[in-house]
Amino acid sequence: MKSLLKRCVDCGMYTLRDVCPKCGGVTRVPHPPKYSPEDKYQKYRILQKLALNKLPTREEVREQILRDFT
Ligand SMILES: [Zn+2]
Protein backbone atom coordinates (compact mmCIF):
# COMPACT_ATOMS: atom_id res chain seq x y z
CA MET A 1 0.00 0.00 0.00
CA LYS A 2 2.77 2.43 0.88
CA SER A 3 4.18 2.35 -2.63
CA LEU A 4 0.90 3.71 -3.98
CA LEU A 5 1.33 7.00 -2.22
CA LYS A 6 3.04 9.58 -4.37
CA ARG A 7 4.35 13.03 -3.73
CA CYS A 8 4.22 16.06 -5.97
CA VAL A 9 7.71 17.17 -6.97
CA ASP A 10 6.51 20.76 -7.23
CA CYS A 11 4.46 21.45 -4.12
CA GLY A 12 5.15 18.35 -2.05
CA MET A 13 1.52 17.32 -1.72
CA TYR A 14 0.91 13.64 -1.14
CA THR A 15 -1.58 12.01 -3.47
CA LEU A 16 -2.49 8.75 -5.11
CA ARG A 17 -2.65 10.35 -8.53
CA ASP A 18 0.00 10.58 -11.25
CA VAL A 19 -0.67 14.27 -11.52
CA CYS A 20 -0.92 16.56 -8.55
CA PRO A 21 -4.57 17.51 -7.98
CA LYS A 22 -3.44 20.75 -6.39
CA CYS A 23 -0.94 22.25 -8.83
CA GLY A 24 -0.90 19.83 -11.76
CA GLY A 25 2.72 18.90 -11.18
CA VAL A 26 4.25 15.51 -11.71
CA THR A 27 4.14 13.12 -8.78
CA ARG A 28 6.40 10.25 -7.91
CA VAL A 29 6.81 7.67 -5.21
CA PRO A 30 8.87 9.30 -2.47
CA HIS A 31 10.64 6.09 -1.58
CA PRO A 32 10.63 3.86 -4.65
CA PRO A 33 10.24 0.18 -3.83
CA LYS A 34 12.90 -2.20 -5.04
CA TYR A 35 12.10 -3.11 -8.58
CA SER A 36 10.51 -6.45 -9.06
CA PRO A 37 8.60 -7.78 -12.06
CA GLU A 38 6.08 -8.99 -9.57
CA ASP A 39 5.39 -5.44 -8.48
CA LYS A 40 4.80 -4.20 -11.98
CA TYR A 41 1.12 -4.83 -11.70
CA GLN A 42 0.86 -4.22 -8.00
CA LYS A 43 -1.56 -1.38 -8.58
CA TYR A 44 -3.91 -3.62 -10.50
CA ARG A 45 -3.66 -6.46 -8.02
CA ILE A 46 -4.49 -4.03 -5.27
CA LEU A 47 -7.38 -2.61 -7.26
CA GLN A 48 -8.69 -6.09 -7.88
CA LYS A 49 -8.44 -6.99 -4.23
CA LEU A 50 -10.16 -3.77 -3.30
CA ALA A 51 -12.91 -4.39 -5.79
CA LEU A 52 -13.40 -7.86 -4.36
CA ASN A 53 -13.22 -6.44 -0.87
CA LYS A 54 -10.34 -8.74 0.01
CA LEU A 55 -7.95 -6.07 1.16
CA PRO A 56 -8.33 -5.06 4.76
CA THR A 57 -8.55 -1.29 4.68
CA ARG A 58 -10.70 1.30 6.27
CA GLU A 59 -13.76 1.92 4.14
CA GLU A 60 -12.86 5.54 3.47
CA VAL A 61 -9.37 4.57 2.30
CA ARG A 62 -10.77 1.91 0.01
CA GLU A 63 -13.24 4.35 -1.49
CA GLN A 64 -10.55 6.96 -2.00
CA ILE A 65 -8.22 4.56 -3.79
CA LEU A 66 -10.99 3.23 -6.01
CA ARG A 67 -12.06 6.78 -6.80
CA ASP A 68 -8.54 7.89 -7.64
CA PHE A 69 -7.68 4.93 -9.81
CA THR A 70 -10.86 4.60 -11.79
ZN1 LIG B 1 1.64 19.90 -6.59
PDB file of the backbone (N, CA, C, O) and the ligand in Angstrom, with CONECT records:
HET     ZN  A 101       1
ATOM      1  N   MET A   1       0.826  -1.194   0.000  1.00  0.00           N
ATOM      2  CA  MET A   1       0.000   0.000   0.000  1.00  0.00           C
ATOM      3  C   MET A   1       0.869   1.255   0.000  1.00  0.00           C
ATOM      4  O   MET A   1       0.529   2.245  -0.648  1.00  0.00           O
ATOM      5  N   LYS A   2       1.986   1.218   0.722  1.00  0.00           N
ATOM      6  CA  LYS A   2       2.768   2.434   0.881  1.00  0.00           C
ATOM      7  C   LYS A   2       3.349   2.911  -0.441  1.00  0.00           C
ATOM      8  O   LYS A   2       3.583   4.104  -0.636  1.00  0.00           O
ATOM      9  N   SER A   3       3.579   1.958  -1.353  1.00  0.00           N
ATOM     10  CA  SER A   3       4.175   2.345  -2.629  1.00  0.00           C
ATOM     11  C   SER A   3       3.174   3.057  -3.530  1.00  0.00           C
ATOM     12  O   SER A   3       3.557   3.625  -4.553  1.00  0.00           O
ATOM     13  N   LEU A   4       1.906   3.031  -3.165  1.00  0.00           N
ATOM     14  CA  LEU A   4       0.898   3.709  -3.976  1.00  0.00           C
ATOM     15  C   LEU A   4       0.908   5.218  -3.741  1.00  0.00           C
ATOM     16  O   LEU A   4       0.511   6.004  -4.601  1.00  0.00           O
ATOM     17  N   LEU A   5       1.363   5.590  -2.578  1.00  0.00           N
ATOM     18  CA  LEU A   5       1.330   7.000  -2.223  1.00  0.00           C
ATOM     19  C   LEU A   5       2.441   7.750  -2.950  1.00  0.00           C
ATOM     20  O   LEU A   5       3.609   7.367  -2.889  1.00  0.00           O
ATOM     21  N   LYS A   6       2.069   8.792  -3.618  1.00  0.00           N
ATOM     22  CA  LYS A   6       3.037   9.578  -4.374  1.00  0.00           C
ATOM     23  C   LYS A   6       3.096  10.995  -3.832  1.00  0.00           C
ATOM     24  O   LYS A   6       2.224  11.449  -3.090  1.00  0.00           O
ATOM     25  N   ARG A   7       4.155  11.668  -4.233  1.00  0.00           N
ATOM     26  CA  ARG A   7       4.353  13.027  -3.733  1.00  0.00           C
ATOM     27  C   ARG A   7       4.659  13.941  -4.913  1.00  0.00           C
ATOM     28  O   ARG A   7       5.462  13.616  -5.788  1.00  0.00           O
ATOM     29  N   CYS A   8       4.001  15.084  -4.910  1.00  0.00           N
ATOM     30  CA  CYS A   8       4.220  16.062  -5.969  1.00  0.00           C
ATOM     31  C   CYS A   8       5.634  16.635  -5.873  1.00  0.00           C
ATOM     32  O   CYS A   8       6.071  17.051  -4.800  1.00  0.00           O
ATOM     33  N   VAL A   9       6.344  16.653  -7.004  1.00  0.00           N
ATOM     34  CA  VAL A   9       7.710  17.173  -6.975  1.00  0.00           C
ATOM     35  C   VAL A   9       7.703  18.700  -6.908  1.00  0.00           C
ATOM     36  O   VAL A   9       8.713  19.316  -6.565  1.00  0.00           O
ATOM     37  N   ASP A  10       6.579  19.298  -7.231  1.00  0.00           N
ATOM     38  CA  ASP A  10       6.506  20.759  -7.234  1.00  0.00           C
ATOM     39  C   ASP A  10       6.084  21.329  -5.883  1.00  0.00           C
ATOM     40  O   ASP A  10       6.767  22.191  -5.331  1.00  0.00           O
ATOM     41  N   CYS A  11       4.968  20.854  -5.355  1.00  0.00           N
ATOM     42  CA  CYS A  11       4.460  21.454  -4.120  1.00  0.00           C
ATOM     43  C   CYS A  11       4.578  20.519  -2.920  1.00  0.00           C
ATOM     44  O   CYS A  11       4.343  20.933  -1.784  1.00  0.00           O
ATOM     45  N   GLY A  12       4.939  19.264  -3.166  1.00  0.00           N
ATOM     46  CA  GLY A  12       5.153  18.355  -2.046  1.00  0.00           C
ATOM     47  C   GLY A  12       3.893  17.713  -1.510  1.00  0.00           C
ATOM     48  O   GLY A  12       3.939  17.041  -0.479  1.00  0.00           O
ATOM     49  N   MET A  13       2.767  17.901  -2.181  1.00  0.00           N
ATOM     50  CA  MET A  13       1.517  17.316  -1.720  1.00  0.00           C
ATOM     51  C   MET A  13       1.499  15.812  -1.968  1.00  0.00           C
ATOM     52  O   MET A  13       1.889  15.337  -3.034  1.00  0.00           O
ATOM     53  N   TYR A  14       1.046  15.090  -0.980  1.00  0.00           N
ATOM     54  CA  TYR A  14       0.912  13.642  -1.139  1.00  0.00           C
ATOM     55  C   TYR A  14      -0.417  13.317  -1.793  1.00  0.00           C
ATOM     56  O   TYR A  14      -1.448  13.899  -1.456  1.00  0.00           O
ATOM     57  N   THR A  15      -0.384  12.378  -2.733  1.00  0.00           N
ATOM     58  CA  THR A  15      -1.580  12.014  -3.471  1.00  0.00           C
ATOM     59  C   THR A  15      -1.436  10.612  -4.011  1.00  0.00           C
ATOM     60  O   THR A  15      -0.344  10.043  -4.010  1.00  0.00           O
ATOM     61  N   LEU A  16      -2.536  10.061  -4.470  1.00  0.00           N
ATOM     62  CA  LEU A  16      -2.494   8.751  -5.110  1.00  0.00           C
ATOM     63  C   LEU A  16      -2.436   8.899  -6.623  1.00  0.00           C
ATOM     64  O   LEU A  16      -2.275   7.914  -7.344  1.00  0.00           O
ATOM     65  N   ARG A  17      -2.567  10.120  -7.096  1.00  0.00           N
ATOM     66  CA  ARG A  17      -2.650  10.351  -8.531  1.00  0.00           C
ATOM     67  C   ARG A  17      -1.276  10.490  -9.172  1.00  0.00           C
ATOM     68  O   ARG A  17      -0.276  10.697  -8.484  1.00  0.00           O
ATOM     69  N   ASP A  18      -1.236  10.372 -10.504  1.00  0.00           N
ATOM     70  CA  ASP A  18       0.003  10.576 -11.253  1.00  0.00           C
ATOM     71  C   ASP A  18       0.266  12.059 -11.470  1.00  0.00           C
ATOM     72  O   ASP A  18       1.397  12.485 -11.709  1.00  0.00           O
ATOM     73  N   VAL A  19      -0.808  12.829 -11.380  1.00  0.00           N
ATOM     74  CA  VAL A  19      -0.672  14.274 -11.523  1.00  0.00           C
ATOM     75  C   VAL A  19      -1.221  14.925 -10.262  1.00  0.00           C
ATOM     76  O   VAL A  19      -2.279  14.548  -9.758  1.00  0.00           O
ATOM     77  N   CYS A  20      -0.503  15.883  -9.778  1.00  0.00           N
ATOM     78  CA  CYS A  20      -0.918  16.556  -8.547  1.00  0.00           C
ATOM     79  C   CYS A  20      -2.272  17.226  -8.733  1.00  0.00           C
ATOM     80  O   CYS A  20      -2.443  18.031  -9.649  1.00  0.00           O
ATOM     81  N   PRO A  21      -3.240  16.900  -7.869  1.00  0.00           N
ATOM     82  CA  PRO A  21      -4.569  17.511  -7.981  1.00  0.00           C
ATOM     83  C   PRO A  21      -4.572  18.978  -7.559  1.00  0.00           C
ATOM     84  O   PRO A  21      -5.518  19.716  -7.832  1.00  0.00           O
ATOM     85  N   LYS A  22      -3.506  19.380  -6.895  1.00  0.00           N
ATOM     86  CA  LYS A  22      -3.444  20.752  -6.391  1.00  0.00           C
ATOM     87  C   LYS A  22      -2.822  21.705  -7.411  1.00  0.00           C
ATOM     88  O   LYS A  22      -3.391  22.752  -7.723  1.00  0.00           O
ATOM     89  N   CYS A  23      -1.644  21.329  -7.929  1.00  0.00           N
ATOM     90  CA  CYS A  23      -0.939  22.249  -8.826  1.00  0.00           C
ATOM     91  C   CYS A  23      -0.711  21.670 -10.222  1.00  0.00           C
ATOM     92  O   CYS A  23      -0.206  22.367 -11.101  1.00  0.00           O
ATOM     93  N   GLY A  24      -1.074  20.415 -10.434  1.00  0.00           N
ATOM     94  CA  GLY A  24      -0.904  19.828 -11.755  1.00  0.00           C
ATOM     95  C   GLY A  24       0.498  19.332 -12.029  1.00  0.00           C
ATOM     96  O   GLY A  24       0.810  18.938 -13.153  1.00  0.00           O
ATOM     97  N   GLY A  25       1.346  19.345 -11.020  1.00  0.00           N
ATOM     98  CA  GLY A  25       2.721  18.900 -11.183  1.00  0.00           C
ATOM     99  C   GLY A  25       2.828  17.381 -11.250  1.00  0.00           C
ATOM    100  O   GLY A  25       1.881  16.651 -10.961  1.00  0.00           O
ATOM    101  N   VAL A  26       3.993  16.946 -11.634  1.00  0.00           N
ATOM    102  CA  VAL A  26       4.253  15.514 -11.713  1.00  0.00           C
ATOM    103  C   VAL A  26       4.448  14.963 -10.300  1.00  0.00           C
ATOM    104  O   VAL A  26       5.047  15.616  -9.445  1.00  0.00           O
ATOM    105  N   THR A  27       3.939  13.764 -10.070  1.00  0.00           N
ATOM    106  CA  THR A  27       4.140  13.121  -8.779  1.00  0.00           C
ATOM    107  C   THR A  27       4.996  11.882  -8.955  1.00  0.00           C
ATOM    108  O   THR A  27       5.083  11.310 -10.041  1.00  0.00           O
ATOM    109  N   ARG A  28       5.617  11.488  -7.877  1.00  0.00           N
ATOM    110  CA  ARG A  28       6.399  10.254  -7.910  1.00  0.00           C
ATOM    111  C   ARG A  28       6.395   9.640  -6.521  1.00  0.00           C
ATOM    112  O   ARG A  28       6.087  10.294  -5.525  1.00  0.00           O
ATOM    113  N   VAL A  29       6.746   8.363  -6.489  1.00  0.00           N
ATOM    114  CA  VAL A  29       6.806   7.666  -5.211  1.00  0.00           C
ATOM    115  C   VAL A  29       8.010   8.190  -4.441  1.00  0.00           C
ATOM    116  O   VAL A  29       9.138   8.126  -4.930  1.00  0.00           O
ATOM    117  N   PRO A  30       7.778   8.703  -3.246  1.00  0.00           N
ATOM    118  CA  PRO A  30       8.870   9.301  -2.473  1.00  0.00           C
ATOM    119  C   PRO A  30      10.005   8.323  -2.192  1.00  0.00           C
ATOM    120  O   PRO A  30      11.181   8.674  -2.287  1.00  0.00           O
ATOM    121  N   HIS A  31       9.638   7.101  -1.846  1.00  0.00           N
ATOM    122  CA  HIS A  31      10.643   6.086  -1.582  1.00  0.00           C
ATOM    123  C   HIS A  31      10.360   4.893  -2.486  1.00  0.00           C
ATOM    124  O   HIS A  31       9.621   3.984  -2.110  1.00  0.00           O
ATOM    125  N   PRO A  32      10.947   4.900  -3.674  1.00  0.00           N
ATOM    126  CA  PRO A  32      10.632   3.860  -4.650  1.00  0.00           C
ATOM    127  C   PRO A  32      10.922   2.470  -4.095  1.00  0.00           C
ATOM    128  O   PRO A  32      11.985   2.241  -3.519  1.00  0.00           O
ATOM    129  N   PRO A  33       9.987   1.548  -4.265  1.00  0.00           N
ATOM    130  CA  PRO A  33      10.237   0.180  -3.832  1.00  0.00           C
ATOM    131  C   PRO A  33      11.282  -0.472  -4.727  1.00  0.00           C
ATOM    132  O   PRO A  33      11.458  -0.071  -5.878  1.00  0.00           O
ATOM    133  N   LYS A  34      11.955  -1.446  -4.215  1.00  0.00           N
ATOM    134  CA  LYS A  34      12.899  -2.195  -5.039  1.00  0.00           C
ATOM    135  C   LYS A  34      12.167  -2.783  -6.233  1.00  0.00           C
ATOM    136  O   LYS A  34      11.077  -3.341  -6.111  1.00  0.00           O
ATOM    137  N   TYR A  35      12.791  -2.642  -7.375  1.00  0.00           N
ATOM    138  CA  TYR A  35      12.099  -3.112  -8.577  1.00  0.00           C
ATOM    139  C   TYR A  35      11.956  -4.625  -8.567  1.00  0.00           C
ATOM    140  O   TYR A  35      12.884  -5.370  -8.252  1.00  0.00           O
ATOM    141  N   SER A  36      10.776  -5.032  -8.920  1.00  0.00           N
ATOM    142  CA  SER A  36      10.508  -6.450  -9.061  1.00  0.00           C
ATOM    143  C   SER A  36       9.446  -6.613 -10.122  1.00  0.00           C
ATOM    144  O   SER A  36       8.454  -5.884 -10.121  1.00  0.00           O
ATOM    145  N   PRO A  37       9.635  -7.557 -11.031  1.00  0.00           N
ATOM    146  CA  PRO A  37       8.600  -7.777 -12.057  1.00  0.00           C
ATOM    147  C   PRO A  37       7.251  -8.085 -11.425  1.00  0.00           C
ATOM    148  O   PRO A  37       6.195  -7.819 -11.998  1.00  0.00           O
ATOM    149  N   GLU A  38       7.317  -8.643 -10.249  1.00  0.00           N
ATOM    150  CA  GLU A  38       6.084  -8.993  -9.568  1.00  0.00           C
ATOM    151  C   GLU A  38       5.315  -7.749  -9.146  1.00  0.00           C
ATOM    152  O   GLU A  38       4.092  -7.780  -9.011  1.00  0.00           O
ATOM    153  N   ASP A  39       6.037  -6.661  -8.942  1.00  0.00           N
ATOM    154  CA  ASP A  39       5.388  -5.442  -8.484  1.00  0.00           C
ATOM    155  C   ASP A  39       4.878  -4.576  -9.626  1.00  0.00           C
ATOM    156  O   ASP A  39       4.233  -3.549  -9.412  1.00  0.00           O
ATOM    157  N   LYS A  40       5.178  -5.009 -10.833  1.00  0.00           N
ATOM    158  CA  LYS A  40       4.802  -4.202 -11.984  1.00  0.00           C
ATOM    159  C   LYS A  40       3.294  -3.957 -12.033  1.00  0.00           C
ATOM    160  O   LYS A  40       2.829  -2.885 -12.420  1.00  0.00           O
ATOM    161  N   TYR A  41       2.566  -4.958 -11.638  1.00  0.00           N
ATOM    162  CA  TYR A  41       1.121  -4.828 -11.698  1.00  0.00           C
ATOM    163  C   TYR A  41       0.511  -4.763 -10.303  1.00  0.00           C
ATOM    164  O   TYR A  41      -0.651  -5.107 -10.084  1.00  0.00           O
ATOM    165  N   GLN A  42       1.331  -4.312  -9.381  1.00  0.00           N
ATOM    166  CA  GLN A  42       0.857  -4.218  -8.004  1.00  0.00           C
ATOM    167  C   GLN A  42      -0.419  -3.391  -7.893  1.00  0.00           C
ATOM    168  O   GLN A  42      -1.363  -3.747  -7.186  1.00  0.00           O
ATOM    169  N   LYS A  43      -0.413  -2.275  -8.619  1.00  0.00           N
ATOM    170  CA  LYS A  43      -1.564  -1.385  -8.581  1.00  0.00           C
ATOM    171  C   LYS A  43      -2.842  -2.115  -8.972  1.00  0.00           C
ATOM    172  O   LYS A  43      -3.899  -1.936  -8.366  1.00  0.00           O
ATOM    173  N   TYR A  44      -2.710  -2.945 -10.008  1.00  0.00           N
ATOM    174  CA  TYR A  44      -3.906  -3.617 -10.498  1.00  0.00           C
ATOM    175  C   TYR A  44      -4.323  -4.770  -9.590  1.00  0.00           C
ATOM    176  O   TYR A  44      -5.507  -5.074  -9.443  1.00  0.00           O
ATOM    177  N   ARG A  45      -3.322  -5.403  -8.987  1.00  0.00           N
ATOM    178  CA  ARG A  45      -3.659  -6.456  -8.022  1.00  0.00           C
ATOM    179  C   ARG A  45      -4.363  -5.847  -6.819  1.00  0.00           C
ATOM    180  O   ARG A  45      -5.324  -6.407  -6.290  1.00  0.00           O
ATOM    181  N   ILE A  46      -3.865  -4.690  -6.400  1.00  0.00           N
ATOM    182  CA  ILE A  46      -4.494  -4.025  -5.269  1.00  0.00           C
ATOM    183  C   ILE A  46      -5.909  -3.602  -5.619  1.00  0.00           C
ATOM    184  O   ILE A  46      -6.843  -3.775  -4.835  1.00  0.00           O
ATOM    185  N   LEU A  47      -6.047  -3.038  -6.827  1.00  0.00           N
ATOM    186  CA  LEU A  47      -7.377  -2.614  -7.257  1.00  0.00           C
ATOM    187  C   LEU A  47      -8.342  -3.794  -7.293  1.00  0.00           C
ATOM    188  O   LEU A  47      -9.499  -3.692  -6.885  1.00  0.00           O
ATOM    189  N   GLN A  48      -7.827  -4.919  -7.795  1.00  0.00           N
ATOM    190  CA  GLN A  48      -8.689  -6.094  -7.885  1.00  0.00           C
ATOM    191  C   GLN A  48      -9.094  -6.565  -6.492  1.00  0.00           C
ATOM    192  O   GLN A  48     -10.254  -6.893  -6.244  1.00  0.00           O
ATOM    193  N   LYS A  49      -8.124  -6.592  -5.596  1.00  0.00           N
ATOM    194  CA  LYS A  49      -8.436  -6.992  -4.228  1.00  0.00           C
ATOM    195  C   LYS A  49      -9.435  -6.031  -3.592  1.00  0.00           C
ATOM    196  O   LYS A  49     -10.356  -6.441  -2.886  1.00  0.00           O
ATOM    197  N   LEU A  50      -9.231  -4.761  -3.855  1.00  0.00           N
ATOM    198  CA  LEU A  50     -10.155  -3.774  -3.304  1.00  0.00           C
ATOM    199  C   LEU A  50     -11.560  -3.980  -3.847  1.00  0.00           C
ATOM    200  O   LEU A  50     -12.552  -3.930  -3.120  1.00  0.00           O
ATOM    201  N   ALA A  51     -11.606  -4.213  -5.153  1.00  0.00           N
ATOM    202  CA  ALA A  51     -12.907  -4.394  -5.786  1.00  0.00           C
ATOM    203  C   ALA A  51     -13.620  -5.619  -5.236  1.00  0.00           C
ATOM    204  O   ALA A  51     -14.846  -5.651  -5.123  1.00  0.00           O
ATOM    205  N   LEU A  52     -12.824  -6.623  -4.899  1.00  0.00           N
ATOM    206  CA  LEU A  52     -13.401  -7.857  -4.363  1.00  0.00           C
ATOM    207  C   LEU A  52     -13.527  -7.802  -2.842  1.00  0.00           C
ATOM    208  O   LEU A  52     -13.961  -8.753  -2.191  1.00  0.00           O
ATOM    209  N   ASN A  53     -13.131  -6.655  -2.310  1.00  0.00           N
ATOM    210  CA  ASN A  53     -13.220  -6.443  -0.866  1.00  0.00           C
ATOM    211  C   ASN A  53     -12.375  -7.437  -0.084  1.00  0.00           C
ATOM    212  O   ASN A  53     -12.757  -7.888   0.996  1.00  0.00           O
ATOM    213  N   LYS A  54     -11.217  -7.770  -0.651  1.00  0.00           N
ATOM    214  CA  LYS A  54     -10.341  -8.740   0.010  1.00  0.00           C
ATOM    215  C   LYS A  54      -9.134  -8.083   0.655  1.00  0.00           C
ATOM    216  O   LYS A  54      -8.279  -8.755   1.232  1.00  0.00           O
ATOM    217  N   LEU A  55      -9.075  -6.772   0.552  1.00  0.00           N
ATOM    218  CA  LEU A  55      -7.953  -6.071   1.155  1.00  0.00           C
ATOM    219  C   LEU A  55      -8.439  -5.348   2.408  1.00  0.00           C
ATOM    220  O   LEU A  55      -9.324  -4.495   2.338  1.00  0.00           O
ATOM    221  N   PRO A  56      -7.867  -5.686   3.523  1.00  0.00           N
ATOM    222  CA  PRO A  56      -8.334  -5.061   4.762  1.00  0.00           C
ATOM    223  C   PRO A  56      -7.912  -3.604   4.864  1.00  0.00           C
ATOM    224  O   PRO A  56      -6.780  -3.302   5.241  1.00  0.00           O
ATOM    225  N   THR A  57      -8.811  -2.719   4.532  1.00  0.00           N
ATOM    226  CA  THR A  57      -8.554  -1.290   4.676  1.00  0.00           C
ATOM    227  C   THR A  57      -9.770  -0.652   5.305  1.00  0.00           C
ATOM    228  O   THR A  57     -10.864  -1.216   5.329  1.00  0.00           O
ATOM    229  N   ARG A  58      -9.544   0.530   5.808  1.00  0.00           N
ATOM    230  CA  ARG A  58     -10.698   1.301   6.268  1.00  0.00           C
ATOM    231  C   ARG A  58     -11.541   1.648   5.052  1.00  0.00           C
ATOM    232  O   ARG A  58     -11.015   1.874   3.962  1.00  0.00           O
ATOM    233  N   GLU A  59     -12.830   1.689   5.244  1.00  0.00           N
ATOM    234  CA  GLU A  59     -13.755   1.920   4.136  1.00  0.00           C
ATOM    235  C   GLU A  59     -13.440   3.203   3.389  1.00  0.00           C
ATOM    236  O   GLU A  59     -13.504   3.240   2.160  1.00  0.00           O
ATOM    237  N   GLU A  60     -13.101   4.256   4.122  1.00  0.00           N
ATOM    238  CA  GLU A  60     -12.855   5.542   3.471  1.00  0.00           C
ATOM    239  C   GLU A  60     -11.595   5.484   2.614  1.00  0.00           C
ATOM    240  O   GLU A  60     -11.520   6.126   1.567  1.00  0.00           O
ATOM    241  N   VAL A  61     -10.599   4.707   3.066  1.00  0.00           N
ATOM    242  CA  VAL A  61      -9.373   4.566   2.296  1.00  0.00           C
ATOM    243  C   VAL A  61      -9.658   3.789   1.018  1.00  0.00           C
ATOM    244  O   VAL A  61      -9.203   4.156  -0.066  1.00  0.00           O
ATOM    245  N   ARG A  62     -10.409   2.725   1.163  1.00  0.00           N
ATOM    246  CA  ARG A  62     -10.773   1.906   0.012  1.00  0.00           C
ATOM    247  C   ARG A  62     -11.519   2.743  -1.033  1.00  0.00           C
ATOM    248  O   ARG A  62     -11.231   2.667  -2.227  1.00  0.00           O
ATOM    249  N   GLU A  63     -12.455   3.520  -0.574  1.00  0.00           N
ATOM    250  CA  GLU A  63     -13.235   4.348  -1.493  1.00  0.00           C
ATOM    251  C   GLU A  63     -12.363   5.394  -2.168  1.00  0.00           C
ATOM    252  O   GLU A  63     -12.550   5.708  -3.343  1.00  0.00           O
ATOM    253  N   GLN A  64     -11.411   5.930  -1.419  1.00  0.00           N
ATOM    254  CA  GLN A  64     -10.549   6.964  -2.003  1.00  0.00           C
ATOM    255  C   GLN A  64      -9.655   6.369  -3.086  1.00  0.00           C
ATOM    256  O   GLN A  64      -9.467   6.969  -4.144  1.00  0.00           O
ATOM    257  N   ILE A  65      -9.109   5.193  -2.819  1.00  0.00           N
ATOM    258  CA  ILE A  65      -8.219   4.561  -3.794  1.00  0.00           C
ATOM    259  C   ILE A  65      -9.006   4.195  -5.050  1.00  0.00           C
ATOM    260  O   ILE A  65      -8.552   4.436  -6.168  1.00  0.00           O
ATOM    261  N   LEU A  66     -10.173   3.617  -4.859  1.00  0.00           N
ATOM    262  CA  LEU A  66     -10.988   3.229  -6.013  1.00  0.00           C
ATOM    263  C   LEU A  66     -11.381   4.462  -6.826  1.00  0.00           C
ATOM    264  O   LEU A  66     -11.432   4.421  -8.056  1.00  0.00           O
ATOM    265  N   ARG A  67     -11.655   5.551  -6.122  1.00  0.00           N
ATOM    266  CA  ARG A  67     -12.058   6.780  -6.801  1.00  0.00           C
ATOM    267  C   ARG A  67     -10.881   7.358  -7.592  1.00  0.00           C
ATOM    268  O   ARG A  67     -11.049   7.845  -8.710  1.00  0.00           O
ATOM    269  N   ASP A  68      -9.703   7.298  -7.001  1.00  0.00           N
ATOM    270  CA  ASP A  68      -8.545   7.892  -7.642  1.00  0.00           C
ATOM    271  C   ASP A  68      -8.033   7.066  -8.814  1.00  0.00           C
ATOM    272  O   ASP A  68      -7.435   7.614  -9.739  1.00  0.00           O
ATOM    273  N   PHE A  69      -8.254   5.788  -8.787  1.00  0.00           N
ATOM    274  CA  PHE A  69      -7.678   4.930  -9.814  1.00  0.00           C
ATOM    275  C   PHE A  69      -8.653   4.573 -10.917  1.00  0.00           C
ATOM    276  O   PHE A  69      -8.276   3.939 -11.902  1.00  0.00           O
ATOM    277  N   THR A  70      -9.893   4.972 -10.762  1.00  0.00           N
ATOM    278  CA  THR A  70     -10.860   4.603 -11.791  1.00  0.00           C
ATOM    279  C   THR A  70     -11.422   5.833 -12.470  1.00  0.00           C
ATOM    280  O   THR A  70     -12.255   5.716 -13.368  1.00  0.00           O
TER     281      THR A  70
HETATM  282 ZN    ZN A 101       1.637  19.904  -6.589  1.00  0.00          ZN2+
END
